[in-house]
Amino acid sequence: MFDKNTGVLGKYREIVIAVAFFLVFDLGVLILNFYTSFQIAEDAVAINLAGRQRMLSQRMTKSLLLLQNDLHANVSAQELKPVRDELAATVRTFDTTFRSFREGGNAPGANGAQVVLKPVRTERGKNILEQADTLWQGYYAALQPIISQTTVEPVALENAVLHARNSNVRLLGLMNDLTNDLELVASEKASWLRRVQTAGIALALLNFAFILFKFIRQLRASDAKTEAAQQETQEILATVREGLFLLDPQFRIGTQQSQSMRTILQHELNPGTEFLPVLKGMVPGPVYEAACGYIELLFGNRVKEVLVASLNPLSEVEVKLPDGKGQIVTRYLSFQFNRVTQDGRVPHLLVTVQDVTERVQLMRQLSAAKSEARLEVDVLLRMLAAEPKVLQDFLASMDAALHNINEELRSAGERGKGYSQMIAHAFRLIHACKGEAAVLGLEMLEAQAHEFEQSLVLLREKASLDGNDMVALSVALNGLFDRVNMVRGITERIAGFGAATNGGQKAGHEGLESLAMRIASTQNKQVYLSAELDALENLPGQVASDLRQIAIQLVRNAVTHGIEAPEERMQLAKPLAGRIHVACQPAADGSFQFVLRDDGRGLSPERIRMALVKAGDCTVSEAAAMDERQLIMRIFEPGFSTAESADVDAGRGVGMDVVLDKVKALGGRLHLSTRPNEYTEFSIRFPGFAAA
């Protein structure tokens, strides 16, 4: 700030002096306002008490007349006492206040508290008080026998009443004149204060005008000096393809930025705009928090820039930006921060922004291609491990299910209604396919079926559906067709090389065991599955397929909802690994019985009741009115689930719907028994069939 030509204050000397004068003016006016306001407040108290004197004069006369009437009516001294006490208090208050007006001192205020009165200074006021004092001395002397003695003498009372009649009107008028005089003094002080304020404001405005003139003059000079340099800077910023701008320690954007910033961000970043709110609107919350810490670290200048460069959370970040058509699009930007150092400090960071969307998309396409290749290899290995007949049956079953969904979709579109029923039916079909894919270890088809379920969930939750809602569903369905055809093509290509010979157990006992182990692993549980399913080999193909579907859904349900976590089982004195037993046995009457039992937590009617209320399927009172059997049967309704959230294994409310649908297809009867913290058992009795 020092300038050898103009002194310590340099080129700002005149402005600083003018500002100092402005502050002095303001301070002077403020002090004067405070003092005068204090004086006016004192005058207001005096005016109020002077007005009270008029009232007290009237009250004394009234009290004397009341005493005179009571005395003529032979009222006792005891009954006269309240009036005499009031008269005495009025006389004391009037006398104390009157003397304070003449000599200064304390007087009782309006609320009984003591206030300080200064003596009246004006000549007119003093003259009024002199005249009032002459009246008051005789009046006061006449009142003394009335208020000081225990009894009221008629002669003394008549004398006091006579003084009151002779003095009251004149005394009242003098107190009124005193009030007017005090009001006049207060008015003059207020007028004087307004004149002073007007003068202070005028001086302040003149001073401000001078400051404004000097500032504009210096600003023009500065603009002239910097215009040439800014022109050169603008030419540079107009040619670079990257976004460039400076960031100050308060995280504000500098005045200079490259023209590419608008193209990259699709909107202007005005100079002085706070960068962090702009960033917060573009990136996810965790990335934003990390970026704030990283930028603060760079401004701190405590660590070397090269050491923290790898910590930059914005080196490649996904952002949401407008596309100029009112739509929000996803882009990928790279923010790089470099310190600008000056005298050992960091006044700014140079921020470089690049749009790396094309590079990221190319990398993702490459990664997707590699993943697709790995996926096909994985499918190939899974298929080699599966029994060809079972695999072919599964592909045929899934293909039939997809064609069934496609036909339902087309028919619903032609009718223009029935979408809800079609979605429920599609849910059962695709959920069954997902279960069989999981048993065979075909994770690609399982994941694709799960994504299709996601699309069905979105449609199921909508209040109303139309043909436009089915477009996305058709796209997802085509994706599933493509996957199934891909697997079928691979199957046909390797058919000539033979197939694994595992006796078909992969789709039976071992497949269910793998499914149970996989689900348990994802949920940090332990499970042991035993099975007796030899009878399935003697059943027709469709019956066996339906029973496998039932087994898959019940095993999935048992591991997800029934089997407890190891720590919970330990508290219940159970083995750490949950037990699941599944069996299909012929009965003596030619029918068959299918049983699945787990030793888990059992079905909780209260938990079902809470889930029904939470889902809005019934009110609290309706749920409370249901008995345990009614509650437990609700688990078979489409869309019902007690899971907190949905994943690939549970939460859609479809599995038990599939079970009930398959039981009906078999013509069977379902029996469910459960006991809290001990077991849940599903038993299905269905008629015998001719062998396939």
Disulfide bonds with the S-S distance in Angstrom:
none
